[in-house]
Amino acid sequence: MKVVLSIAGSDSSGGAGIQADIKTIIANNCFAETAITALTAQNTTGVFDILNASPAFLNNELDAIFTDIYPDAVKIGMVSDKELIKAIALKLKEYKAKNIVLDPVMVATSGAKLLSDDAISILIHELIPLAEVITPNIPEGEVLSGIKINKASDMEEAARIISKLGCKAVLLKGGHRVNDSNDLLYVDGRCIWIKGERINNPNTHGTGCTLSSAIASNLAKGYDLETAIRRSKRYLEACLKAMLDLGKGSGPMDHGCLIKENNFND
């Protein structure tokens, strides 16, 4: 089996973060490894507390992984502390990690910043240049590009600006109020629109985590970037179409990610 490492925070409700990544990686027929950056007390309504790992402990996690079962791809999710960001960047360089997918978790659904300005600066200068692809949503794209994104042409301009930060490619996700569910892949100076279907499902907690870890899984299996993204987007849409519900509140959508990939890809 191909191996995918998720470096991210733990979601106590099981719908996002490390838990979503593990389920997604397994459902996409890969082996999941984890390096946990933080424990969170959260559910589908919000994040109530965060307990960060120490940089020393995160270093030990990454050393243990890379010196034994070397990953074929790496997905990076929530990292809320600048010293942890520095630690991750140093270890990825040290071990020459490949197929790095960075989901820059920077802005909450409410619009509030989840990272301080100095942490964002470290993310931009240390982690983004290591990434095969970064997967910001619209609010995160606005932070990274410095422009407002209100329409498709704004997405194209923002992606061009973000690409100059050093990553190989940018996947700017259009689900936040812009261009329905069409995402924009900017790679090699080209804009490639990845068309999507908007699905009326309120259980969307963890969709960003699911998409990025599915992309990492497909890169690990040897697919080129565009194919990996298209397969991952179909996978996410299948999860949402499953309309699984925990029966109370708006339970996390990722319980739908147990759908096996060969049900819709192969």
Secondary structure, DSSP 8 states (H G I E B T S, - for coil): --EEEEEEEEETTSSSHHHHHHHHHHHTT-EEEEEEEEEEEEETTEEEEEEE--HHHHHHHHHHHHTTS--SEEEE-----HHHHHHHHHHHHHTT--SEEE----B-TTS-BSS-HHHHHHIIIIIGGG-SEE---HHHHHHHHSS---SHHHHHHHHHHHHTTS-SEEEE--TTTSSTT-EEEEETTEEEEE-------S--TTHHHHHHHHHHHHHHTT--HHHHHHHHHHHHHHHHHT----SSSS--GGGGGGS-GGGT--
